[in-house]
Amino acid sequence: MPVTPQILAAVSGAVQAYLLEEEALLAAAPARWPPPAPPPNLWGLAGRQQTMQLRVLAQRRSLK
């Protein structure tokens, strides 16, 4: 089955339209998202870190 110039033109036009649409979508894409923030220090928020430090000091008998 020979490829006629009309079929060749239709295929090449469809491929060109697809490539242009893809380039337009990539250009309109938002910039990369910023990296997520580190999780909050839950020990500090709960007051557990201070409690643990006081226990360590008490075990070392630094608090008299």
N, CA and C atoms as an extended XYZ file, in Angstrom:
192
Properties=species:S:1:pos:R:3:atomname:S:1:resname:S:1:resid:I:1 pbc="F F F"
N         0.849       -1.172        0.000 N   MET     1
C         0.000        0.000        0.000 CA  MET     1
C         0.895        1.236        0.000 C   MET     1
N         0.878        1.980       -1.047 N   PRO     2
C         1.716        3.180       -1.121 CA  PRO     2
C         1.146        4.298       -0.247 C   PRO     2
N         2.046        5.100        0.265 N   VAL     3
C         1.641        6.237        1.091 CA  VAL     3
C         1.479        7.444        0.175 C   VAL     3
N         0.281        7.945        0.122 N   THR     4
C         0.011        9.090       -0.744 CA  THR     4
C         0.474       10.370       -0.068 C   THR     4
N         0.721       11.400       -0.831 N   PRO     5
C         1.156       12.665       -0.235 CA  PRO     5
C         0.128       13.240        0.738 C   PRO     5
N        -1.158       12.985        0.511 N   GLN     6
C        -2.182       13.503        1.421 CA  GLN     6
C        -2.069       12.816        2.789 C   GLN     6
N        -1.855       11.501        2.804 N   ILE     7
C        -1.708       10.770        4.073 CA  ILE     7
C        -0.438       11.215        4.778 C   ILE     7
N         0.645       11.363        4.019 N   LEU     8
C         1.907       11.810        4.603 CA  LEU     8
C         1.760       13.197        5.217 C   LEU     8
N         1.052       14.083        4.539 N   ALA     9
C         0.843       15.434        5.064 CA  ALA     9
C        -0.033       15.408        6.318 C   ALA     9
N        -1.050       14.549        6.335 N   ALA    10
C        -1.927       14.461        7.502 CA  ALA    10
C        -1.163       13.922        8.717 C   ALA    10
N        -0.360       12.905        8.498 N   VAL    11
C         0.403       12.320        9.611 CA  VAL    11
C         1.430       13.314       10.117 C   VAL    11
N         2.129       13.958        9.216 N   SER    12
C         3.152       14.901        9.659 CA  SER    12
C         2.519       16.106       10.363 C   SER    12
N         1.343       16.545        9.905 N   GLY    13
C         0.640       17.640       10.585 CA  GLY    13
C         0.181       17.250       11.972 C   GLY    13
N        -0.290       16.003       12.132 N   ALA    14
C        -0.731       15.539       13.449 CA  ALA    14
C         0.444       15.438       14.413 C   ALA    14
N         1.567       14.930       13.926 N   VAL    15
C         2.760       14.824       14.786 CA  VAL    15
C         3.247       16.213       15.177 C   VAL    15
N         3.267       17.136       14.231 N   GLN    16
C         3.701       18.502       14.524 CA  GLN    16
C         2.777       19.160       15.547 C   GLN    16
N         1.472       18.987       15.402 N   ALA    17
C         0.526       19.565       16.356 CA  ALA    17
C         0.719       18.968       17.744 C   ALA    17
N         0.961       17.668       17.803 N   TYR    18
C         1.188       17.016       19.099 CA  TYR    18
C         2.446       17.569       19.761 C   TYR    18
N         3.530       17.707       19.000 N   LEU    19
C         4.775       18.227       19.575 CA  LEU    19
C         4.624       19.661       20.049 C   LEU    19
N         3.921       20.490       19.292 N   LEU    20
C         3.706       21.878       19.709 CA  LEU    20
C         2.867       21.953       20.977 C   LEU    20
N         1.841       21.097       21.055 N   GLU    21
C         0.993       21.093       22.254 CA  GLU    21
C         1.785       20.637       23.477 C   GLU    21
N         2.634       19.640       23.298 N   GLU    22
C         3.439       19.158       24.419 CA  GLU    22
C         4.427       20.220       24.886 C   GLU    22
N         5.058       20.923       23.953 N   GLU    23
C         5.983       21.994       24.326 CA  GLU    23
C         5.260       23.113       25.058 C   GLU    23
N         4.045       23.439       24.630 N   ALA    24
C         3.272       24.491       25.288 CA  ALA    24
C         2.905       24.086       26.711 C   ALA    24
N         2.554       22.819       26.902 N   LEU    25
C         2.219       22.357       28.252 CA  LEU    25
C         3.437       22.382       29.164 C   LEU    25
N         4.585       21.995       28.635 N   LEU    26
C         5.796       22.018       29.452 CA  LEU    26
C         6.209       23.445       29.802 C   LEU    26
N         6.011       24.372       28.880 N   ALA    27
C         6.361       25.764       29.143 CA  ALA    27
C         5.413       26.384       30.162 C   ALA    27
N         4.161       25.946       30.173 N   ALA    28
C         3.177       26.521       31.093 CA  ALA    28
C         3.193       25.835       32.450 C   ALA    28
N         3.970       24.770       32.601 N   ALA    29
C         4.014       24.039       33.876 CA  ALA    29
C         4.606       24.936       34.954 C   ALA    29
N         4.096       24.855       36.163 N   PRO    30
C         4.654       25.675       37.243 CA  PRO    30
C         6.078       25.224       37.574 C   PRO    30
N         6.798       26.116       38.192 N   ALA    31
C         8.170       25.795       38.608 CA  ALA    31
C         8.125       24.650       39.613 C   ALA    31
N         9.263       24.061       39.820 N   ARG    32
C         9.326       22.948       40.778 CA  ARG    32
C         8.852       23.405       42.152 C   ARG    32
N         8.188       22.490       42.827 N   TRP    33
C         7.719       22.799       44.183 CA  TRP    33
C         8.925       22.892       45.101 C   TRP    33
N         8.872       23.769       46.097 N   PRO    34
C         9.986       23.819       47.043 CA  PRO    34
C        10.020       22.526       47.853 C   PRO    34
N        11.180       22.145       48.338 N   PRO    35
C        11.248       20.905       49.118 CA  PRO    35
C        10.410       21.031       50.388 C   PRO    35
N         9.867       19.944       50.872 N   PRO    36
C         9.037       20.029       52.079 CA  PRO    36
C         9.884       20.417       53.288 C   PRO    36
N         9.259       21.098       54.196 N   ALA    37
C         9.954       21.523       55.413 CA  ALA    37
C        10.207       20.298       56.291 C   ALA    37
N        11.277       20.348       57.081 N   PRO    38
C        11.513       19.210       57.971 CA  PRO    38
C        10.397       19.108       59.007 C   PRO    38
N        10.151       17.926       59.506 N   PRO    39
C         9.083       17.795       60.507 CA  PRO    39
C         9.439       18.568       61.774 C   PRO    39
N         8.445       19.041       62.484 N   PRO    40
C         8.739       19.801       63.704 CA  PRO    40
C         9.381       18.900       64.760 C   PRO    40
N        10.129       19.521       65.629 N   ASN    41
C        10.783       18.790       66.707 CA  ASN    41
C         9.725       18.462       67.756 C   ASN    41
N         9.202       17.259       67.696 N   LEU    42
C         8.113       16.887       68.595 CA  LEU    42
C         8.594       16.758       70.034 C   LEU    42
N         9.857       16.401       70.219 N   TRP    43
C        10.375       16.328       71.592 CA  TRP    43
C        10.330       17.716       72.234 C   TRP    43
N        10.756       18.719       71.496 N   GLY    44
C        10.757       20.066       72.046 CA  GLY    44
C         9.348       20.593       72.260 C   GLY    44
N         8.449       20.264       71.356 N   LEU    45
C         7.078       20.751       71.489 CA  LEU    45
C         6.373       20.133       72.685 C   LEU    45
N         6.661       18.891       72.976 N   ALA    46
C         5.964       18.206       74.050 CA  ALA    46
C         6.620       18.463       75.408 C   ALA    46
N         7.758       19.126       75.427 N   GLY    47
C         8.443       19.350       76.701 CA  GLY    47
C         9.200       18.127       77.167 C   GLY    47
N         9.206       17.074       76.354 N   ARG    48
C         9.878       15.840       76.755 CA  ARG    48
C        11.390       16.005       76.773 C   ARG    48
N        11.920       16.800       75.860 N   GLN    49
C        13.367       16.953       75.793 CA  GLN    49
C        13.892       17.589       77.075 C   GLN    49
N        13.196       18.597       77.565 N   GLN    50
C        13.630       19.246       78.802 CA  GLN    50
C        13.520       18.282       79.973 C   GLN    50
N        12.468       17.487       80.020 N   THR    51
C        12.299       16.512       81.088 CA  THR    51
C        13.423       15.488       81.064 C   THR    51
N        13.772       15.012       79.887 N   MET    52
C        14.847       14.037       79.777 CA  MET    52
C        16.188       14.643       80.196 C   MET    52
N        16.424       15.915       79.844 N   GLN    53
C        17.665       16.559       80.238 CA  GLN    53
C        17.736       16.718       81.764 C   GLN    53
N        16.607       17.048       82.378 N   LEU    54
C        16.602       17.168       83.837 CA  LEU    54
C        16.866       15.820       84.502 C   LEU    54
N        16.333       14.743       83.924 N   ARG    55
C        16.579       13.414       84.479 CA  ARG    55
C        18.041       13.024       84.351 C   ARG    55
N        18.661       13.383       83.224 N   VAL    56
C        20.087       13.078       83.050 CA  VAL    56
C        20.903       13.844       84.072 C   VAL    56
N        20.575       15.125       84.270 N   LEU    57
C        21.303       15.911       85.251 CA  LEU    57
C        21.098       15.349       86.653 C   LEU    57
N        19.894       14.900       86.959 N   ALA    58
C        19.622       14.320       88.274 CA  ALA    58
C        20.399       13.015       88.456 C   ALA    58
N        20.469       12.234       87.412 N   GLN    59
C        21.221       10.970       87.508 CA  GLN    59
C        22.712       11.244       87.688 C   GLN    59
N        23.200       12.316       87.117 N   ARG    60
C        24.610       12.671       87.277 CA  ARG    60
C        24.832       13.403       88.602 C   ARG    60
N        23.768       13.649       89.308 N   ARG    61
C        23.784       14.360       90.588 CA  ARG    61
C        24.346       15.774       90.437 C   ARG    61
N        24.012       16.370       89.287 N   SER    62
C        24.442       17.741       89.048 CA  SER    62
C        23.512       18.717       89.755 C   SER    62
N        22.267       18.290       90.002 N   LEU    63
C        21.312       19.149       90.666 CA  LEU    63
C        21.265       18.786       92.148 C   LEU    63
N        21.863       19.572       92.980 N   LYS    64
C        21.811       19.328       94.430 CA  LYS    64
C        21.403       20.572       95.148 C   LYS    64
